[in-house]
Amino acid sequence: MKQLKKFSKISLEPGQTQNVNFTLTADDWSVYYPQVGHGLKKVAEDCDYVVAIKPETDCDVYNETAVANPLCATFSLNTGEYPFGTFEEPW
């Protein structure tokens, strides 16, 4: 599943470069987990995630060659905090 979390629109001339920085938090990777009788809880699973620079970038997470794609990066989310960190019923 691909989701847009942060973006910045910039204009570059040919050959020009510019750094763009974003801070991503556990909240950026969380989803609403519905539980009957308990409402919607926002949770983020502690695991490895993949970030792609462009929406059409193919980051094949099931193939080791994805690491070689310079437009893909992986990171691990390890919060250990409630309500983040588990898809199990924390309530």
Sequence and secondary structure as in RCSB ss.txt:
>XXXX:A:sequence
MKQLKKFSKISLEPGQTQNVNFTLTADDWSVYYPQVGHGLKKVAEDCDYVVAIKPETDCDVYNETAVANPLCATF
SLNTGEYPFGTFEEPW
>XXXX:A:secstr
             TT          GGGG EEEEETTTEEEEE BSSEEEEESSTT    TTSGGGGG TTEEEE
E     SSTB SS   
